[in-house]
């Protein structure tokens, strides 16, 4: 476009333009500032997209972790409930079993004296 304007203007004076070379062309400061601002805005927008994606992934990770912990708690509680149910069944069949478990718990603790309420009776009948 610039070349065509020059050719038209100079042709009237009999000058033929064969080539136009431009060097050290500088944009006006306002244009350069506008381009720089646009580039910075684009970079900031890309950075915000990246930050948003990172935060979404972190939120998903925390949800998965929380679900895993919740499931583990449920499984553990279910197992404990089943164990207690089985213990209660066995205790219902044999109430003296709790005395045996108590004595078993005391083993290895170097118990020298055991105080039992007078109305308790014998903890474990050795004759049976």
MOPAC internal coordinates of N, CA, C and O (Angstrom, degrees):
PM7 1SCF
backbone

  N    0.0000 0     0.00 0     0.00 0    0    0    0
  C    1.4469 1     0.00 0     0.00 0    1    0    0
  C    1.5284 1   110.23 1     0.00 0    2    1    0
  O    1.2310 1   120.90 1   135.97 1    3    2    1
  N    1.3154 1   115.89 1   -44.03 1    3    2    1
  C    1.4592 1   120.00 1   178.63 1    5    3    2
  C    1.5192 1   110.78 1   -65.59 1    6    5    3
  O    1.2310 1   121.19 1   139.97 1    7    6    5
  N    1.3180 1   115.32 1   -40.03 1    7    6    5
  C    1.4601 1   120.24 1  -179.45 1    9    7    6
  C    1.5250 1   110.29 1   -63.78 1   10    9    7
  O    1.2310 1   120.42 1   137.45 1   11   10    9
  N    1.3228 1   116.80 1   -42.55 1   11   10    9
  C    1.4658 1   120.37 1  -179.81 1   13   11   10
  C    1.5212 1   111.09 1   -62.18 1   14   13   11
  O    1.2310 1   120.22 1   138.95 1   15   14   13
  N    1.3157 1   117.18 1   -41.05 1   15   14   13
  C    1.4637 1   120.22 1   178.92 1   17   15   14
  C    1.5234 1   110.70 1   -64.08 1   18   17   15
  O    1.2310 1   120.80 1   137.82 1   19   18   17
  N    1.3352 1   116.08 1   -42.18 1   19   18   17
  C    1.4716 1   119.58 1   179.31 1   21   19   18
  C    1.5243 1   110.95 1   -65.38 1   22   21   19
  O    1.2310 1   120.78 1   135.54 1   23   22   21
  N    1.3254 1   116.11 1   -44.46 1   23   22   21
  C    1.4678 1   119.59 1   179.93 1   25   23   22
  C    1.5249 1   110.77 1   -59.27 1   26   25   23
  O    1.2310 1   120.32 1   135.30 1   27   26   25
  N    1.3213 1   116.99 1   -44.70 1   27   26   25
  C    1.4669 1   121.23 1  -178.76 1   29   27   26
  C    1.5234 1   110.74 1   -63.74 1   30   29   27
  O    1.2310 1   120.43 1   135.42 1   31   30   29
  N    1.3283 1   116.79 1   -44.58 1   31   30   29
  C    1.4648 1   120.55 1  -177.71 1   33   31   30
  C    1.5228 1   111.42 1   -68.32 1   34   33   31
  O    1.2310 1   120.01 1   139.31 1   35   34   33
  N    1.3156 1   117.59 1   -40.69 1   35   34   33
  C    1.4646 1   120.92 1  -176.32 1   37   35   34
  C    1.5249 1   112.55 1   -81.82 1   38   37   35
  O    1.2310 1   119.92 1   155.79 1   39   38   37
  N    1.3029 1   117.76 1   -24.21 1   39   38   37
  C    1.4669 1   121.23 1  -179.44 1   41   39   38
  C    1.5283 1   110.53 1   -63.64 1   42   41   39
  O    1.2310 1   120.30 1   149.01 1   43   42   41
  N    1.3343 1   117.04 1   -30.99 1   43   42   41
  C    1.4613 1   120.84 1   178.31 1   45   43   42
  C    1.5242 1   110.84 1   -62.71 1   46   45   43
  O    1.2310 1   120.73 1   150.39 1   47   46   45
  N    1.3379 1   116.21 1   -29.61 1   47   46   45
  C    1.4648 1   120.65 1   179.01 1   49   47   46
  C    1.5260 1   111.31 1   -94.10 1   50   49   47
  O    1.2310 1   120.01 1  -174.72 1   51   50   49
  N    1.3038 1   117.59 1     5.28 1   51   50   49
  C    1.4572 1   121.76 1   177.11 1   53   51   50
  C    1.5158 1   113.68 1    85.07 1   54   53   51
  O    1.2310 1   120.17 1  -162.25 1   55   54   53
  N    1.2879 1   117.28 1    17.75 1   55   54   53
  C    1.4680 1   121.13 1  -179.76 1   57   55   54
  C    1.5215 1   108.11 1  -102.81 1   58   57   55
  O    1.2310 1   121.68 1   -50.89 1   59   58   57
  N    1.3498 1   114.39 1   129.11 1   59   58   57
  C    1.4609 1   120.73 1   178.16 1   61   59   58
  C    1.5324 1   108.06 1  -102.79 1   62   61   59
  O    1.2310 1   121.24 1   -53.48 1   63   62   61
  N    1.3252 1   115.23 1   126.52 1   63   62   61
  C    1.4721 1   121.31 1   179.74 1   65   63   62
  C    1.5208 1   107.97 1   -91.23 1   66   65   63
  O    1.2310 1   121.40 1   -60.09 1   67   66   65
  N    1.3313 1   114.93 1   119.91 1   67   66   65
  C    1.4619 1   119.49 1   178.41 1   69   67   66
  C    1.5322 1   111.71 1   -97.26 1   70   69   67
  O    1.2310 1   120.65 1   146.02 1   71   70   69
  N    1.2929 1   116.36 1   -33.98 1   71   70   69
  C    1.4588 1   119.29 1  -175.54 1   73   71   70
  C    1.5273 1   109.44 1  -154.01 1   74   73   71
  O    1.2310 1   121.04 1   -35.38 1   75   74   73
  N    1.3225 1   115.63 1   144.62 1   75   74   73
  C    1.4633 1   120.82 1   176.74 1   77   75   74
  C    1.5293 1   107.40 1  -125.98 1   78   77   75
  O    1.2310 1   120.61 1   -58.43 1   79   78   77
  N    1.3115 1   116.44 1   121.57 1   79   78   77
  C    1.4667 1   122.49 1   178.84 1   81   79   78
  C    1.5254 1   108.74 1  -117.45 1   82   81   79
  O    1.2310 1   120.73 1   -48.20 1   83   82   81
  N    1.2862 1   116.20 1   131.80 1   83   82   81
  C    1.4607 1   121.18 1   178.35 1   85   83   82
  C    1.5226 1   108.82 1  -116.05 1   86   85   83
  O    1.2310 1   120.98 1   -43.16 1   87   86   85
  N    1.3228 1   115.73 1   136.84 1   87   86   85
  C    1.4643 1   120.50 1   178.43 1   89   87   86
  C    1.5223 1   109.78 1  -132.58 1   90   89   87
  O    1.2310 1   122.06 1   -28.91 1   91   90   89
  N    1.3115 1   113.67 1   151.09 1   91   90   89
  C    1.4665 1   120.45 1   178.89 1   93   91   90
  C    1.5235 1   112.52 1    51.29 1   94   93   91
  O    1.2310 1   121.64 1  -132.67 1   95   94   93
  N    1.3115 1   114.47 1    47.33 1   95   94   93
  C    1.4561 1   119.40 1   177.97 1   97   95   94
  C    1.5278 1   107.52 1   -80.62 1   98   97   95
  O    1.2310 1   120.62 1   -52.99 1   99   98   97
  N    1.3097 1   116.42 1   127.01 1   99   98   97
  C    1.4617 1   121.29 1   179.77 1  101   99   98
  C    1.5150 1   108.97 1  -120.43 1  102  101   99
  O    1.2310 1   122.56 1   -41.11 1  103  102  101
  N    1.3025 1   112.70 1   138.89 1  103  102  101
  C    1.4574 1   118.60 1   176.87 1  105  103  102
  C    1.5250 1   108.81 1   -75.74 1  106  105  103
  O    1.2310 1   120.81 1   -29.56 1  107  106  105
  N    1.3016 1   116.05 1   150.44 1  107  106  105
  C    1.4671 1   117.88 1   174.47 1  109  107  106
  C    1.5337 1   109.25 1   -59.39 1  110  109  107
  O    1.2310 1   120.72 1   -30.23 1  111  110  109
  N    1.3107 1   116.23 1   149.77 1  111  110  109
  C    1.4648 1   121.35 1  -174.68 1  113  111  110
  C    1.5269 1   112.02 1   -57.90 1  114  113  111
  O    1.2310 1   119.83 1   140.57 1  115  114  113
  N    1.3157 1   117.94 1   -39.43 1  115  114  113
  C    1.4639 1   120.95 1   179.57 1  117  115  114
  C    1.5257 1   111.14 1   -63.60 1  118  117  115
  O    1.2310 1   120.51 1   140.19 1  119  118  117
  N    1.3315 1   116.63 1   -39.81 1  119  118  117
  C    1.4665 1   120.69 1   179.43 1  121  119  118
  C    1.5287 1   109.76 1   -67.45 1  122  121  119
  O    1.2310 1   120.66 1   135.13 1  123  122  121
  N    1.3420 1   116.35 1   -44.87 1  123  122  121
  C    1.4676 1   120.53 1   179.20 1  125  123  122
  C    1.5307 1   110.47 1   -61.33 1  126  125  123
  O    1.2310 1   120.46 1   137.97 1  127  126  125
  N    1.3351 1   116.73 1   -42.03 1  127  126  125
  C    1.4654 1   120.42 1   178.37 1  129  127  126
  C    1.5269 1   111.14 1   -64.32 1  130  129  127
  O    1.2310 1   120.30 1   140.27 1  131  130  129
  N    1.3192 1   117.03 1   -39.73 1  131  130  129
  C    1.4666 1   121.04 1   179.39 1  133  131  130
  C    1.5253 1   110.60 1   -64.37 1  134  133  131
  O    1.2310 1   120.54 1   138.01 1  135  134  133
  N    1.3322 1   116.56 1   -41.99 1  135  134  133
  C    1.4738 1   120.79 1   178.38 1  137  135  134
  C    1.5292 1   109.75 1   -63.90 1  138  137  135
  O    1.2310 1   120.79 1   135.36 1  139  138  137
  N    1.3276 1   116.10 1   -44.64 1  139  138  137
  C    1.4694 1   120.48 1   179.62 1  141  139  138
  C    1.5304 1   110.64 1   -61.96 1  142  141  139
  O    1.2310 1   120.33 1   137.10 1  143  142  141
  N    1.3218 1   116.98 1   -42.90 1  143  142  141
  C    1.4694 1   120.84 1   178.65 1  145  143  142
  C    1.5227 1   110.98 1   -62.35 1  146  145  143
  O    1.2310 1   120.62 1   138.61 1  147  146  145
  N    1.3194 1   116.43 1   -41.39 1  147  146  145
  C    1.4650 1   121.55 1   179.44 1  149  147  146
  C    1.5301 1   110.23 1   -63.16 1  150  149  147
  O    1.2310 1   120.46 1   135.86 1  151  150  149
  N    1.3334 1   116.72 1   -44.14 1  151  150  149
  C    1.4674 1   120.45 1   178.96 1  153  151  150
  C    1.5301 1   110.94 1   -63.13 1  154  153  151
  O    1.2310 1   120.39 1   137.76 1  155  154  153
  N    1.3285 1   116.86 1   -42.24 1  155  154  153
  C    1.4655 1   120.23 1   178.81 1  157  155  154
  C    1.5261 1   111.05 1   -64.46 1  158  157  155
  O    1.2310 1   120.55 1   139.46 1  159  158  157
  N    1.3200 1   116.56 1   -40.54 1  159  158  157
  C    1.4662 1   120.30 1   178.72 1  161  159  158
  C    1.5272 1   110.45 1   -63.88 1  162  161  159
  O    1.2310 1   120.38 1   138.92 1  163  162  161
  N    1.3307 1   116.87 1   -41.08 1  163  162  161
  C    1.4725 1   120.65 1   178.03 1  165  163  162
  C    1.5296 1   110.87 1   -62.96 1  166  165  163
  O    1.2310 1   120.71 1   136.11 1  167  166  165
  N    1.3387 1   116.26 1   -43.89 1  167  166  165
  C    1.4683 1   120.12 1   179.47 1  169  167  166
  C    1.5296 1   111.03 1   -64.07 1  170  169  167
  O    1.2310 1   120.42 1   139.46 1  171  170  169
  N    1.3285 1   116.80 1   -40.54 1  171  170  169
  C    1.4631 1   120.40 1   178.84 1  173  171  170
  C    1.5264 1   110.46 1   -65.06 1  174  173  171
  O    1.2310 1   120.54 1   140.31 1  175  174  173
  N    1.3270 1   116.57 1   -39.69 1  175  174  173
  C    1.4690 1   120.44 1   178.34 1  177  175  174
  C    1.5287 1   110.27 1   -63.40 1  178  177  175
  O    1.2310 1   120.28 1   137.49 1  179  178  177
  N    1.3296 1   117.07 1   -42.51 1  179  178  177
  C    1.4673 1   120.69 1   178.37 1  181  179  178
  C    1.5301 1   110.60 1   -64.52 1  182  181  179
  O    1.2310 1   120.90 1   139.86 1  183  182  181
  N    1.3329 1   115.88 1   -40.14 1  183  182  181
  C    1.4638 1   120.03 1   178.90 1  185  183  182
  C    1.5297 1   110.36 1   -63.12 1  186  185  183
  O    1.2310 1   120.20 1   138.62 1  187  186  185
  N    1.3155 1   117.22 1   -41.38 1  187  186  185
  C    1.4616 1   121.13 1   179.97 1  189  187  186
  C    1.5309 1   111.24 1   -65.78 1  190  189  187
  O    1.2310 1   120.29 1   142.56 1  191  190  189
  N    1.3199 1   117.05 1   -37.44 1  191  190  189
  C    1.4732 1   120.60 1   176.68 1  193  191  190
  C    1.5263 1   109.20 1   -62.73 1  194  193  191
  O    1.2310 1   120.79 1   136.24 1  195  194  193
  N    1.3373 1   116.10 1   -43.76 1  195  194  193
  C    1.4643 1   120.62 1   179.19 1  197  195  194
  C    1.5301 1   110.57 1   -62.69 1  198  197  195
  O    1.2310 1   120.32 1   134.77 1  199  198  197
  N    1.3350 1   116.99 1   -45.23 1  199  198  197
  C    1.4682 1   121.17 1  -179.80 1  201  199  198
  C    1.5280 1   110.05 1   -61.58 1  202  201  199
  O    1.2310 1   120.49 1   137.82 1  203  202  201
  N    1.3264 1   116.66 1   -42.18 1  203  202  201
  C    1.4648 1   120.75 1   179.89 1  205  203  202
  C    1.5307 1   110.62 1   -62.57 1  206  205  203
  O    1.2310 1   120.46 1   135.20 1  207  206  205
  N    1.3338 1   116.72 1   -44.80 1  207  206  205
  C    1.4639 1   120.54 1   179.32 1  209  207  206
  C    1.5291 1   110.54 1   -62.44 1  210  209  207
  O    1.2310 1   120.93 1   137.56 1  211  210  209
  N    1.3262 1   115.82 1   -42.44 1  211  210  209
  C    1.4650 1   120.65 1  -179.86 1  213  211  210
  C    1.5315 1   110.41 1   -62.44 1  214  213  211
  O    1.2310 1   120.46 1   136.26 1  215  214  213
  N    1.3300 1   116.73 1   -43.74 1  215  214  213
  C    1.4640 1   120.44 1   179.97 1  217  215  214
  C    1.5277 1   111.47 1   -67.03 1  218  217  215
  O    1.2310 1   120.21 1   143.46 1  219  218  217
  N    1.3234 1   117.20 1   -36.54 1  219  218  217
  C    1.4677 1   120.31 1   177.20 1  221  219  218
  C    1.5273 1   110.67 1   -64.59 1  222  221  219
  O    1.2310 1   120.70 1   136.86 1  223  222  221
  N    1.3306 1   116.27 1   -43.14 1  223  222  221
  C    1.4663 1   119.78 1   178.59 1  225  223  222
  C    1.5286 1   110.97 1   -64.00 1  226  225  223
  O    1.2310 1   120.51 1   139.93 1  227  226  225
  N    1.3307 1   116.63 1   -40.07 1  227  226  225
  C    1.4638 1   120.33 1   178.65 1  229  227  226
  C    1.5286 1   110.38 1   -64.70 1  230  229  227
  O    1.2310 1   120.44 1   139.09 1  231  230  229
  N    1.3285 1   116.77 1   -40.91 1  231  230  229
  C    1.4708 1   120.48 1   178.03 1  233  231  230
  C    1.5262 1   110.47 1   -63.31 1  234  233  231
  O    1.2310 1   120.16 1   137.61 1  235  234  233
  N    1.3279 1   117.30 1   -42.39 1  235  234  233
  C    1.4683 1   121.04 1   178.13 1  237  235  234
  C    1.5227 1   110.80 1   -62.96 1  238  237  235
  O    1.2310 1   120.83 1   139.65 1  239  238  237
  N    1.3415 1   116.01 1   -40.35 1  239  238  237
  C    1.4656 1   120.52 1   179.14 1  241  239  238
  C    1.5289 1   110.21 1   -62.29 1  242  241  239
  O    1.2310 1   120.55 1   136.87 1  243  242  241
  N    1.3313 1   116.55 1   -43.13 1  243  242  241
  C    1.4638 1   120.20 1  -179.57 1  245  243  242
  C    1.5277 1   111.20 1   -65.90 1  246  245  243
  O    1.2310 1   120.42 1   142.56 1  247  246  245
  N    1.3218 1   116.80 1   -37.44 1  247  246  245
  C    1.4706 1   120.33 1   178.07 1  249  247  246
  C    1.5242 1   110.24 1   -64.43 1  250  249  247
  O    1.2310 1   120.62 1   134.96 1  251  250  249
  N    1.3285 1   116.42 1   -45.04 1  251  250  249
  C    1.4697 1   120.90 1   179.14 1  253  251  250
  C    1.5276 1   110.02 1   -62.14 1  254  253  251
  O    1.2310 1   120.67 1   137.05 1  255  254  253
  N    1.3275 1   116.33 1   -42.95 1  255  254  253
  C    1.4667 1   120.66 1   179.34 1  257  255  254
  C    1.5323 1   110.72 1   -63.03 1  258  257  255
  O    1.2310 1   120.59 1   135.90 1  259  258  257
  N    1.3300 1   116.48 1   -44.10 1  259  258  257
  C    1.4708 1   120.50 1   179.84 1  261  259  258
  C    1.5265 1   110.93 1   -64.52 1  262  261  259
  O    1.2310 1   120.39 1   139.08 1  263  262  261
  N    1.3316 1   116.87 1   -40.92 1  263  262  261
  C    1.4687 1   120.21 1   177.73 1  265  263  262
  C    1.5240 1   110.94 1   -62.90 1  266  265  263
  O    1.2310 1   120.76 1   138.80 1  267  266  265
  N    1.3283 1   116.15 1   -41.20 1  267  266  265
  C    1.4626 1   119.90 1   178.18 1  269  267  266
  C    1.5201 1   111.60 1   -62.78 1  270  269  267
  O    1.2310 1   120.66 1   136.42 1  271  270  269
  N    1.3377 1   116.35 1   -43.58 1  271  270  269
  C    1.4674 1   120.11 1   178.82 1  273  271  270
  C    1.5272 1   110.51 1   -64.55 1  274  273  271
  O    1.2310 1   120.62 1   139.07 1  275  274  273
  N    1.3296 1   116.42 1   -40.93 1  275  274  273
  C    1.4731 1   120.19 1   179.29 1  277  275  274
  C    1.5248 1   110.54 1   -63.54 1  278  277  275
  O    1.2310 1   120.60 1   135.57 1  279  278  277
  N    1.3283 1   116.46 1   -44.43 1  279  278  277
  C    1.4708 1   120.17 1   179.11 1  281  279  278
  C    1.5241 1   111.17 1   -63.10 1  282  281  279
  O    1.2310 1   120.56 1   139.62 1  283  282  281
  N    1.3390 1   116.53 1   -40.38 1  283  282  281
  C    1.4627 1   119.97 1   178.83 1  285  283  282
  C    1.5256 1   110.42 1   -63.26 1  286  285  283
  O    1.2310 1   120.63 1   139.99 1  287  286  285
  N    1.3274 1   116.40 1   -40.01 1  287  286  285
  C    1.4682 1   120.41 1   178.71 1  289  287  286
  C    1.5228 1   110.72 1   -64.19 1  290  289  287
  O    1.2310 1   120.85 1   138.34 1  291  290  289
  N    1.3192 1   115.98 1   -41.66 1  291  290  289
  C    1.4695 1   120.38 1   179.28 1  293  291  290
  C    1.5247 1   110.70 1   -63.73 1  294  293  291
  O    1.2310 1   120.46 1   135.08 1  295  294  293
  N    1.3230 1   116.72 1   -44.92 1  295  294  293
  C    1.4704 1   120.76 1  -179.91 1  297  295  294
  C    1.5262 1   110.01 1   -63.31 1  298  297  295
  O    1.2310 1   120.91 1   135.76 1  299  298  297
  N    1.3384 1   115.86 1   -44.24 1  299  298  297
  C    1.4681 1   119.59 1  -179.97 1  301  299  298
  C    1.5353 1   110.58 1   -63.22 1  302  301  299
  O    1.2310 1   120.41 1   135.10 1  303  302  301
  N    1.3259 1   116.82 1   -44.90 1  303  302  301
  C    1.4730 1   120.80 1   180.00 1  305  303  302
  C    1.5259 1   111.16 1   -64.14 1  306  305  303
  O    1.2310 1   120.50 1   140.90 1  307  306  305
  N    1.3240 1   116.65 1   -39.10 1  307  306  305
  C    1.4683 1   120.47 1   178.09 1  309  307  306
  C    1.5240 1   110.38 1   -63.56 1  310  309  307
  O    1.2310 1   120.57 1   137.24 1  311  310  309
  N    1.3193 1   116.51 1   -42.76 1  311  310  309
  C    1.4650 1   120.52 1   177.95 1  313  311  310
  C    1.5188 1   112.18 1   -63.51 1  314  313  311
  O    1.2310 1   120.81 1   136.84 1  315  314  313
  N    1.3357 1   116.06 1   -43.16 1  315  314  313
  C    1.4649 1   119.71 1   178.64 1  317  315  314
  C    1.5311 1   110.92 1   -64.83 1  318  317  315
  O    1.2310 1   120.53 1   139.55 1  319  318  317
  N    1.3214 1   116.58 1   -40.45 1  319  318  317
  C    1.4699 1   120.15 1   179.03 1  321  319  318
  C    1.5211 1   110.51 1   -62.70 1  322  321  319
  O    1.2310 1   120.58 1   137.97 1  323  322  321
  N    1.3193 1   116.50 1   -42.03 1  323  322  321
  C    1.4684 1   120.23 1   179.29 1  325  323  322
  C    1.5276 1   110.37 1   -65.70 1  326  325  323
  O    1.2310 1   120.44 1   139.24 1  327  326  325
  N    1.3332 1   116.76 1   -40.76 1  327  326  325
  C    1.4646 1   119.84 1   178.24 1  329  327  326
  C    1.5276 1   110.60 1   -62.60 1  330  329  327
  O    1.2310 1   120.30 1   136.34 1  331  330  329
  N    1.3265 1   117.03 1   -43.66 1  331  330  329
  C    1.4695 1   120.28 1   177.96 1  333  331  330
  C    1.5252 1   111.74 1   -63.88 1  334  333  331
  O    1.2310 1   120.55 1   142.37 1  335  334  333
  N    1.3092 1   116.55 1   -37.63 1  335  334  333
  C    1.4642 1   120.64 1   178.11 1  337  335  334
  C    1.5283 1   110.28 1   -61.68 1  338  337  335
  O    1.2310 1   121.13 1   134.55 1  339  338  337
  N    1.3419 1   115.44 1   -45.45 1  339  338  337
  C    1.4687 1   119.58 1   179.75 1  341  339  338
  C    1.5273 1   111.45 1   -65.60 1  342  341  339
  O    1.2310 1   120.31 1   140.99 1  343  342  341
  N    1.3202 1   117.01 1   -39.01 1  343  342  341
  C    1.4672 1   120.57 1   177.96 1  345  343  342
  C    1.5230 1   109.97 1   -63.10 1  346  345  343
  O    1.2310 1   120.91 1   135.64 1  347  346  345
  N    1.3240 1   115.87 1   -44.36 1  347  346  345
  C    1.4704 1   119.41 1   178.90 1  349  347  346
  C    1.5236 1   111.88 1   -62.33 1  350  349  347
  O    1.2310 1   120.30 1   142.10 1  351  350  349
  N    1.3216 1   117.02 1   -37.90 1  351  350  349
  C    1.4700 1   119.97 1   176.90 1  353  351  350
  C    1.5238 1   110.68 1   -61.58 1  354  353  351
  O    1.2310 1   120.75 1   134.94 1  355  354  353
  N    1.3258 1   116.18 1   -45.06 1  355  354  353
  C    1.4657 1   120.34 1  -179.26 1  357  355  354
  C    1.5201 1   111.01 1   -67.17 1  358  357  355
  O    1.2310 1   120.39 1   140.66 1  359  358  357
  N    1.3342 1   116.85 1   -39.34 1  359  358  357
  C    1.4671 1   119.56 1   178.35 1  361  359  358
  C    1.5232 1   111.34 1   -66.22 1  362  361  359
  O    1.2310 1   120.19 1   145.90 1  363  362  361
  N    1.3124 1   117.24 1   -34.10 1  363  362  361
  C    1.4697 1   120.61 1   177.69 1  365  363  362
  C    1.5262 1   109.96 1   -66.17 1  366  365  363
  O    1.2310 1   120.39 1   143.99 1  367  366  365
  N    1.3372 1   116.86 1   -36.01 1  367  366  365
  C    1.4678 1   120.64 1   178.90 1  369  367  366
  C    1.5291 1   110.83 1   -71.56 1  370  369  367
  O    1.2310 1   120.54 1   140.90 1  371  370  369
  N    1.3423 1   116.58 1   -39.10 1  371  370  369
  C    1.4555 1   121.28 1  -174.96 1  373  371  370
  C    1.5356 1   109.03 1  -140.65 1  374  373  371
  O    1.2310 1   119.25 1   -87.76 1  375  374  373
  N    1.3254 1   119.04 1    92.24 1  375  374  373
  C    1.4671 1   122.50 1  -177.52 1  377  375  374
  C    1.5275 1   113.30 1   -61.69 1  378  377  375
  O    1.2310 1   119.67 1   154.03 1  379  378  377
  N    1.3323 1   118.23 1   -25.97 1  379  378  377
  C    1.4694 1   121.44 1  -179.80 1  381  379  378
  C    1.5326 1   112.07 1   -72.93 1  382  381  379
  O    1.2310 1   120.36 1   170.38 1  383  382  381
  N    1.3135 1   116.93 1    -9.62 1  383  382  381
  C    1.4649 1   121.15 1  -179.87 1  385  383  382
  C    1.5245 1   110.93 1   -60.65 1  386  385  383
  O    1.2310 1   120.03 1   147.59 1  387  386  385
  N    1.2969 1   117.54 1   -32.41 1  387  386  385
  C    1.4607 1   119.99 1  -179.67 1  389  387  386
  C    1.5227 1   110.77 1   -66.29 1  390  389  387
  O    1.2310 1   120.13 1   145.25 1  391  390  389
  N    1.3337 1   117.35 1   -34.75 1  391  390  389
  C    1.4659 1   120.31 1   175.89 1  393  391  390
  C    1.5260 1   110.49 1   -64.33 1  394  393  391
  O    1.2310 1   120.73 1   138.79 1  395  394  393
  N    1.3229 1   116.20 1   -41.21 1  395  394  393
  C    1.4634 1   120.83 1   178.21 1  397  395  394
  C    1.5265 1   110.30 1   -61.83 1  398  397  395
  O    1.2310 1   120.56 1   135.35 1  399  398  397
  N    1.3256 1   116.53 1   -44.65 1  399  398  397
  C    1.4686 1   120.71 1  -179.96 1  401  399  398
  C    1.5315 1   110.65 1   -63.47 1  402  401  399
  O    1.2310 1   120.63 1   143.48 1  403  402  401
  N    1.3214 1   116.41 1   -36.52 1  403  402  401
  C    1.4553 1   121.32 1   179.10 1  405  403  402
  C    1.5229 1   110.29 1   -64.12 1  406  405  403
  O    1.2310 1   120.63 1   134.52 1  407  406  405
  N    1.3146 1   116.39 1   -45.48 1  407  406  405
  C    1.4660 1   120.61 1   179.08 1  409  407  406
  C    1.5243 1   110.17 1   -65.65 1  410  409  407
  O    1.2310 1   120.69 1   140.74 1  411  410  409
  N    1.3043 1   116.28 1   -39.26 1  411  410  409
  C    1.4613 1   120.72 1   177.92 1  413  411  410
  C    1.5320 1   110.30 1   -60.49 1  414  413  411
  O    1.2310 1   120.56 1   140.54 1  415  414  413
  N    1.3001 1   116.53 1   -39.46 1  415  414  413
  C    1.4517 1   121.14 1  -179.64 1  417  415  414
  C    1.5302 1   110.92 1   -66.27 1  418  417  415
  O    1.2310 1   120.62 1   146.81 1  419  418  417
  N    1.3149 1   116.42 1   -33.19 1  419  418  417
  C    1.4606 1   120.59 1  -179.04 1  421  419  418
  C    1.5223 1   112.71 1   -75.85 1  422  421  419
  O    1.2310 1   119.73 1   160.70 1  423  422  421
  N    1.3185 1   118.12 1   -19.30 1  423  422  421
  C    1.4627 1   121.55 1  -179.09 1  425  423  422
  C    1.5225 1   110.00 1   -59.86 1  426  425  423
  O    1.2310 1   121.26 1   -40.02 1  427  426  425
  N    1.3207 1   115.20 1   139.98 1  427  426  425
  C    1.4507 1   120.47 1   176.56 1  429  427  426
  C    1.5236 1   112.75 1    80.87 1  430  429  427
  O    1.2310 1   119.65 1  -177.15 1  431  430  429
  N    1.3263 1   118.28 1     2.85 1  431  430  429
  C    1.4585 1   120.44 1   179.66 1  433  431  430
  C    1.5278 1   111.42 1  -105.31 1  434  433  431
  O    1.2310 1   120.53 1  -170.39 1  435  434  433
  N    1.3086 1   116.59 1     9.61 1  435  434  433
  C    1.4627 1   123.55 1   178.31 1  437  435  434
  C    1.5262 1   111.89 1    52.83 1  438  437  435
  O    1.2310 1   120.52 1  -131.04 1  439  438  437
  N    1.3046 1   116.61 1    48.96 1  439  438  437
  C    1.4603 1   122.07 1   177.18 1  441  439  438
  C    1.5240 1   108.00 1   -77.41 1  442  441  439
  O    1.2310 1   120.77 1   -57.00 1  443  442  441
  N    1.3308 1   116.14 1   123.00 1  443  442  441
  C    1.4574 1   120.68 1   179.76 1  445  443  442
  C    1.5235 1   111.63 1  -103.14 1  446  445  443
  O    1.2310 1   120.80 1   152.81 1  447  446  445
  N    1.3157 1   116.07 1   -27.19 1  447  446  445
  C    1.4592 1   119.94 1  -178.50 1  449  447  446
  C    1.5130 1   108.66 1  -131.68 1  450  449  447
  O    1.2310 1   120.72 1   -43.10 1  451  450  449
  N    1.3063 1   116.23 1   136.90 1  451  450  449
  C    1.4568 1   121.99 1   178.13 1  453  451  450
  C    1.5148 1   107.56 1  -128.91 1  454  453  451
  O    1.2310 1   121.00 1   -59.82 1  455  454  453
  N    1.3150 1   115.70 1   120.18 1  455  454  453
  C    1.4610 1   120.30 1  -179.32 1  457  455  454
  C    1.5154 1   108.07 1  -100.79 1  458  457  455
  O    1.2310 1   121.27 1   -52.87 1  459  458  457
  N    1.3308 1   115.18 1   127.13 1  459  458  457
  C    1.4581 1   121.68 1  -177.91 1  461  459  458
  C    1.5267 1   107.26 1  -124.75 1  462  461  459
  O    1.2310 1   119.61 1   -43.67 1  463  462  461
  N    1.3246 1   118.34 1   136.33 1  463  462  461
  C    1.4672 1   119.53 1   176.80 1  465  463  462
  C    1.5308 1   110.62 1   -57.17 1  466  465  463
  O    1.2310 1   120.60 1   -33.39 1  467  466  465
  N    1.3241 1   116.47 1   146.61 1  467  466  465
  C    1.4642 1   122.08 1  -175.96 1  469  467  466
  C    1.5188 1   112.34 1   -61.25 1  470  469  467
  O    1.2310 1   120.43 1   145.17 1  471  470  469
  N    1.3005 1   116.78 1   -34.83 1  471  470  469
  C    1.4627 1   118.84 1  -177.94 1  473  471  470
  C    1.5246 1   112.71 1   -82.99 1  474  473  471
  O    1.2310 1   120.04 1   178.56 1  475  474  473
  N    1.3445 1   117.54 1    -1.44 1  475  474  473
  C    1.4673 1   122.31 1  -178.24 1  477  475  474
  C    1.5132 1   111.04 1   -73.20 1  478  477  475
  O    1.2310 1   120.90 1   140.99 1  479  478  477
  N    1.2815 1   115.88 1   -39.01 1  479  478  477
  C    1.4540 1   118.36 1  -176.45 1  481  479  478
  C    1.5195 1   110.34 1    85.52 1  482  481  479
  O    1.2310 1   121.42 1    18.64 1  483  482  481
  N    1.2933 1   114.90 1  -161.36 1  483  482  481
  C    1.4570 1   120.42 1  -178.32 1  485  483  482
  C    1.5205 1   109.01 1   -77.26 1  486  485  483
  O    1.2310 1   121.39 1   -47.23 1  487  486  485
  N    1.3466 1   114.94 1   132.77 1  487  486  485
  C    1.4624 1   119.59 1   179.31 1  489  487  486
  C    1.5134 1   110.13 1   -67.20 1  490  489  487
  O    1.2310 1   120.83 1   130.17 1  491  490  489
  N    1.3036 1   116.01 1   -49.83 1  491  490  489
  C    1.4566 1   120.28 1  -178.78 1  493  491  490
  C    1.5227 1   107.43 1  -141.09 1  494  493  491
  O    1.2310 1   120.86 1   -58.51 1  495  494  493
  N    1.2671 1   115.96 1   121.49 1  495  494  493
  C    1.4576 1   121.31 1  -178.41 1  497  495  494
  C    1.5218 1   108.04 1   -78.95 1  498  497  495
  O    1.2310 1   120.86 1   -68.56 1  499  498  497
  N    1.3206 1   115.96 1   111.44 1  499  498  497
  C    1.4551 1   121.22 1  -177.16 1  501  499  498
  C    1.5198 1   112.33 1   -69.81 1  502  501  499
  O    1.2310 1   120.31 1   163.70 1  503  502  501
  N    1.3263 1   117.01 1   -16.30 1  503  502  501
  C    1.4578 1   119.83 1  -178.90 1  505  503  502
  C    1.5168 1   112.19 1   -79.81 1  506  505  503
  O    1.2310 1   119.70 1   166.90 1  507  506  505
  N    1.3015 1   118.19 1   -13.10 1  507  506  505
  C    1.4719 1   120.07 1  -177.97 1  509  507  506
  C    1.4934 1   111.94 1  -102.25 1  510  509  507
  O    1.2310 1   120.10 1   180.00 1  511  510  509

